């Protein structure tokens, strides 16, 4: 439930906050099909999983996934890449994305942030205020998620190839 300020009845009084219930399960169930439809042909083989307050898209490793996640306490929808693999792999991909952050922001906008997160995880994300989860929001969110995947996933694939070459060299 997002927290919304309630305007005080009298001047000078402090605003109080109320919680309101927002149903999101239908919204997240509706996202996978239009996201997949909006992806370029080379990226259409994406898998997904859905929960009541989030949806995830991934390729071969579900620990490296794109996620739409409703933060009910702030009333914001997060869209982005979550790196939840081993910390060393997360850091390697994140370092590569950090080197490309100006290019990423030029293509996707300035609202994208890259930050370390919990348990050695990293996320490249943006948030959007949401009041209503309706068909228009599904359409906008699906288009934006497909755009994020289309720009960021090819970079991740290249960074993962680099990681494989480094691991092979370390074994020799």
C-alpha positions, 0 to 999 in steps of 0.5 A: 500500500502506498503511503499518501499524504492527507491534507490537514484540515486546518492551516499549520497542522501536520499532514498525516498519512494514510495507506491504501491498497493497490491490487497489482497481481493482474498487472504483473500477469499481463506484462510478459506477453507484450514485453516479449512481443516488443523485443527484437527477434534476436531477444524473443527467447526470453523466459519469465516468472511472475509474482503478485508484486513483480515480474522477471525476464531472463535468458539462461541464468535467472539470477541475471534478470530484468525485473518490474517490481512494485514498491508499495511503501513508496508508490513507485514501480522499479524497472531494471536489471538485477544482478543476483549471481555470485558477487564476483560475476555481478561486480564484473558485469557491473564494472562493464556497465559502469564503463558504458553508463554514459552510453546507456543513459544516452540511449535510455535516459538520465533516470537510470542508476547503477548501484550495489545492493544487498548480498553483493547484488547490483541493480541498474534501474529506474523508478516511476510513480504509479497511481493506477495499474491499468491497461495503459500502464501495462502498455507503457511498462511493457514497451519500456521493459523491452527497451531496457532489455534490448539495450542492456542485455546485449551488453551483459552478454558481451561482459559475460563472454569476457568473464568466460575468457578470463576464467579459462585463462585463469585455469591454464 
